[in-house]
Amino acid sequence: MDDKILAAHGAGGKLSSQLLHEVILPAFGNEILNELHDGAKIGRLAMTTDSYVVRPIFFRGGDIGKLAICGTVNDLAVTGAIPKFISVGLIIEEGFDISALKKIVDSMASAARESGVKIVTGDTKVVGKGQADGIFINTAGVGELINGVDISAKNVRAGMKVLISGTIGDHATTILAGRHGLQLPDSVKSDCAPLNGLIREILTVEPKISMLRDATRGGIAAVLNEIAHSAHVGILIDEKNIPVHDEIRGVCDILGFDVLELANEGKFIAIVPENSAENVLSVMRKHIYGKNAAIIGEITSNSPEKVGLKTLIGGVRIVDMPAGELVPRIC
């Protein structure tokens, strides 16, 4: 492991995993933390925490405030919980505009109302000019686990289907464009959204969904590799079935990005029993945040802990855990 922290250690890929397993888990590991889901299950409660350092603070489709609430809500929802309460910690750089802060907290309040959660406690710290980058936000969330739902990698079995709730790569591409002044069509915007309503609907239809993960840092490449490793299964996905906007695909072709590694802030992966996959897909597509959902692959007993991609030209390539940082500070 390197002697110094690199940007890629926070990217959700190989270096993040290395930092977690070589530094964090040896110090903090326990039966709850070692589950390594987006949130912890504690009795009938779920809990999560996250920090938001996105740059730029305001972007097409959202801002750091909306991102903080939606990200926390989504982390709770994919554990199989109904999000209830959120705490908010603000770290603000001296000289930050009050008008910008008002826009951010108003955005947080709006996202909280849509999600049905309450912001119940918080803290504000101000640091000197040049000691932060405008504003950072830390959140913690608490939710109530849904009876009869058990979201865990231990439930993943060969033959199950892999679903994605919509198009991928939208958020990371939007952040990249905003940061570097790239001119993209108005249709390209962040997918930042609260997913708890959609997730609750599909769990009502199929409470035996085995696994849910929101595909943020590292994109679906990181999430699928984590699931394959934790469940000791193989995963085979089909490139032709993965929903990607043409504009996002074009940006990836020009810049040499792998869209599978691009972060999303309003999409999740679901591992679903084969006999209920079409029904779950139908429910997804009726929801505003799942209209482009698709079945993109299946769980296999072949090549345990590997993810394969059926390419458009008919071959199969390995989808590895992302090695570095395509777009840093995307959340």
C-alpha positions in Angstrom: 0.0 0.0 0.0 1.2 3.5 -0.8 2.6 5.7 2.1 0.3 8.6 1.3 -3.4 8.9 0.7 -4.2 9.4 -3.0 -7.4 10.7 -4.6 -8.1 7.2 -5.9 -8.4 5.9 -2.3 -11.8 7.7 -2.2 -12.9 6.5 -5.6 -14.7 3.3 -4.6 -12.4 1.1 -6.5 -9.3 -1.1 -5.8 -7.5 1.4 -3.7 -10.6 2.1 -1.6 -11.0 -1.6 -1.0 -7.3 -1.8 -0.1 -7.6 1.1 2.4 -10.7 -0.5 3.9 -9.2 -3.9 4.4 -5.7 -2.9 5.4 -6.4 0.1 7.6 -10.1 0.5 8.6 -11.4 -3.0 9.2 -8.3 -4.1 11.2 -9.1 -1.3 13.6 -12.9 -1.2 13.6 -14.1 -4.6 12.2 -17.0 -6.3 13.9 -20.0 -8.5 12.8 -22.1 -5.5 11.8 -19.4 -3.4 10.0 -18.0 -6.5 8.3 -21.3 -6.8 6.3 -19.9 -3.9 4.2 -23.3 -2.7 2.9 -24.3 0.9 2.3 -25.7 1.0 5.8 -25.6 -1.1 9.0 -28.5 -3.2 10.3 -28.9 -2.9 14.1 -31.9 -4.9 15.3 -34.9 -3.5 13.5 -33.0 -0.3 12.6 -30.7 0.7 9.8 -28.0 3.4 10.1 -25.7 5.1 7.6 -23.3 8.0 7.4 -21.7 9.9 4.5 -19.8 13.0 3.6 -20.2 15.2 0.5 -17.4 17.2 -1.1 -18.7 17.4 -4.7 -17.2 20.1 -7.0 -18.8 22.1 -8.4 -21.3 22.7 -5.6 -24.1 23.5 -8.0 -24.6 21.4 -11.1 -27.3 20.7 -13.7 -29.9 18.6 -11.9 -28.9 19.3 -8.4 -26.4 20.6 -5.8 -24.4 19.4 -2.8 -27.5 19.8 -0.6 -29.8 17.7 -2.7 -27.0 15.2 -3.1 -26.5 14.9 0.6 -30.1 14.1 1.4 -30.7 11.8 -1.6 -27.4 9.9 -1.0 -28.3 9.3 2.7 -31.8 8.2 1.9 -30.7 5.9 -0.8 -28.1 4.2 1.4 -30.8 3.4 3.9 -33.3 2.3 1.3 -30.9 -0.3 -0.3 -30.6 -2.0 3.1 -34.3 -2.7 3.0 -35.2 0.1 5.4 -37.7 3.0 5.4 -35.6 6.2 5.9 -36.9 8.2 8.9 -34.4 10.7 10.3 -31.2 12.5 9.1 -28.6 14.6 10.9 -26.7 17.3 9.0 -23.2 18.6 9.7 -22.0 21.7 7.8 -18.3 22.6 7.4 -18.3 26.0 5.8 -15.3 28.0 4.6 -15.1 31.6 5.9 -16.2 34.0 3.1 -18.8 31.5 1.7 -21.9 33.4 0.3 -24.9 33.3 2.6 -27.2 33.3 -0.5 -25.5 30.1 -1.7 -25.9 28.6 1.7 -29.6 29.4 1.6 -30.0 27.7 -1.8 -28.3 24.6 -0.5 -30.4 24.3 2.7 -33.6 25.0 0.8 -32.6 22.2 -1.6 -32.0 19.9 1.3 -35.4 20.7 2.8 -37.1 20.0 -0.6 -35.3 16.7 -1.0 -36.2 15.7 2.6 -39.9 16.5 2.0 -39.9 14.4 -1.2 -38.2 11.5 0.6 -40.5 11.7 3.7 -37.6 12.1 6.1 -37.0 14.6 8.9 -33.7 16.5 9.5 -33.7 16.2 13.3 -30.2 17.3 14.5 -27.0 18.8 13.2 -23.9 20.9 13.6 -22.2 23.9 11.9 -18.5 24.6 11.9 -16.7 27.5 10.1 -13.0 27.1 9.1 -10.6 29.7 7.9 -10.5 30.9 4.3 -8.5 28.5 2.2 -8.9 25.7 4.7 -11.9 24.1 2.9 -13.4 24.3 -0.6 -16.6 26.3 0.0 -18.7 23.8 1.9 -18.6 20.2 2.9 -21.6 18.3 4.3 -21.7 15.3 6.6 -24.9 13.3 7.2 -26.1 10.4 9.2 -29.4 8.6 8.6 -31.6 6.2 10.6 -34.4 4.0 9.1 -36.7 1.3 10.1 -36.1 -2.1 8.4 -39.1 -3.5 6.5 -40.5 -6.8 8.0 -39.8 -9.9 5.9 -37.0 -8.2 3.9 -33.5 -9.5 4.1 -31.1 -7.7 1.9 -27.7 -9.5 2.0 -25.1 -10.9 -0.2 -25.6 -14.3 1.5 -28.9 -14.6 -0.2 -27.5 -14.3 -3.8 -27.8 -17.5 -5.8 -26.9 -18.7 -9.3 -29.8 -18.1 -11.8 -31.0 -14.8 -10.2 -31.3 -11.8 -12.5 -29.4 -8.5 -12.3 -31.5 -5.4 -12.8 -30.5 -1.7 -13.1 -33.1 1.0 -12.3 -32.1 3.2 -15.3 -29.5 4.8 -17.4 -25.9 4.9 -16.1 -23.1 7.5 -16.2 -25.4 10.6 -16.0 -24.1 12.1 -12.8 -20.4 11.7 -13.3 -20.7 13.1 -16.9 -22.6 16.1 -15.6 -20.1 16.9 -12.9 -17.2 16.5 -15.4 -18.9 18.9 -17.8 -19.6 21.5 -15.1 -16.1 21.3 -13.8 -14.4 21.8 -17.1 -16.9 23.9 -19.0 -17.8 21.2 -21.5 -20.8 22.0 -23.7 -23.3 19.2 -23.5 -27.0 19.0 -24.5 -29.6 20.3 -22.0 -30.8 16.7 -21.7 -27.6 15.7 -19.9 -28.0 16.3 -16.2 -27.4 14.5 -12.9 -29.7 11.6 -12.0 -29.5 12.7 -8.3 -32.9 11.5 -6.8 -34.4 9.8 -3.7 -35.0 6.1 -4.5 -36.8 5.0 -1.3 -40.2 5.3 -2.9 -39.3 3.1 -5.9 -37.4 0.6 -3.7 -40.4 0.3 -1.3 -42.7 -0.5 -4.3 -40.5 -3.3 -5.6 -40.0 -4.8 -2.2 -43.8 -4.8 -1.8 -44.1 -6.8 -5.0 -41.1 -9.1 -4.2 -39.9 -9.0 -0.6 -37.4 -11.8 -1.4 -35.1 -9.5 -3.4 -31.7 -10.7 -2.4 -29.5 -7.7 -2.9 -29.8 -3.9 -3.5 -26.9 -1.5 -4.0 -26.9 2.1 -5.2 -24.2 2.4 -7.9 -22.3 5.6 -6.8 -18.5 5.8 -6.7 -17.0 3.3 -9.1 -20.3 2.8 -11.0 -21.9 -0.5 -11.7 -18.4 -2.0 -12.3 -17.5 -1.5 -8.6 -20.9 -2.6 -7.2 -21.1 -5.8 -9.2 -17.5 -6.7 -8.3 -18.3 -6.2 -4.6 -21.4 -8.3 -4.9 -19.6 -11.1 -6.7 -16.8 -11.1 -4.2 -19.1 -11.0 -1.1 -21.5 -13.7 -2.5 -18.7 -15.8 -4.0 -20.6 -16.0 -7.3 -20.0 -15.0 -10.9 -22.0 -12.3 -12.7 -22.5 -12.0 -16.4 -24.0 -8.9 -17.9 -25.0 -8.1 -21.5 -23.7 -4.8 -23.0 -26.7 -4.5 -25.3 -29.2 -4.4 -22.4 -27.4 -1.8 -20.3 -29.3 1.6 -20.7 -27.0 4.5 -21.6 -28.0 7.8 -23.1 -26.4 8.4 -26.5 -24.8 11.6 -25.3 -23.2 9.9 -22.3 -21.9 7.1 -24.6 -20.5 9.8 -26.9 -18.6 11.5 -24.1 -17.1 8.2 -23.0 -16.0 7.4 -26.6 -14.3 10.8 -27.0 -12.6 10.8 -23.5 -11.9 7.1 -23.3 -14.0 6.5 -20.2 -15.7 3.2 -19.4 -19.3 4.0 -18.7 -19.5 1.0 -16.3 -17.1 2.9 -14.0 -18.9 6.2 -14.0 -20.8 7.2 -10.8 -24.5 7.5 -10.5 -26.6 9.2 -7.8 -30.1 8.0 -8.7 -29.6 4.4 -9.8 -29.4 1.0 -8.0 -28.6 -2.6 -8.8 -31.1 -5.3 -7.7 -30.5 -9.0 -7.6 -33.9 -10.6 -8.1 -35.2 -14.2 -8.2 -35.5 -15.3 -11.8 -39.3 -16.0 -11.6 -40.1 -12.5 -10.3 -37.6 -10.5 -12.4 -40.1 -9.4 -15.1 -42.7 -8.4 -12.5 -40.2 -6.3 -10.6 -39.1 -4.7 -13.9 -42.6 -3.8 -14.7 -43.1 -2.1 -11.4 -39.8 -0.2 -11.8 -40.8 1.1 -15.3 -44.0 2.6 -13.9 -42.1 4.8 -11.5 -40.6 8.2 -12.5 -37.2 7.0 -11.2 -37.3 3.6 -12.9 -38.7 4.3 -16.4 -35.5 3.2 -18.1 -35.0 0.1 -15.9 -33.7 -3.1 -17.5 -32.6 -6.7 -16.9 -28.9 -6.5 -17.7 -27.6 -9.9 -16.6 -27.6 -12.9 -14.3 -25.8 -14.6 -11.4 -23.8 -17.6 -12.4 -21.9 -20.4 -10.7 -19.1 -20.0 -13.2 -16.0 -17.9 -12.5 -16.8 -17.1 -8.9 -16.0 -13.6 -7.8 -15.6 -12.4 -11.4 -17.8 -10.1 -13.5 -18.1 -10.7 -17.2 -19.6 -8.5 -20.0 -21.1 -9.9 -23.2 -19.9 -7.3 -25.7 -21.8 -6.0 -28.7 -19.4 -7.9 -31.0 -20.2 -11.2 -29.3 -17.2 -11.8 -27.0 -16.9 -11.7 -23.3 -14.5 -9.5 -21.4 -13.8 -9.3 -17.7 -15.2 -6.2 -15.9 -12.6 -5.5 -13.2 -12.9 -3.4 -10.1 -12.0 0.2 -11.1 -8.3 0.9 -10.5 -8.3 4.6 -10.2 -10.3 7.8 -10.2 -12.0 8.7 -13.5 -13.8 11.8 -12.1 -12.7 12.8 -8.5 -15.1 14.5 -6.0 -18.3 13.5 -7.7 -20.3 13.2 -4.4 
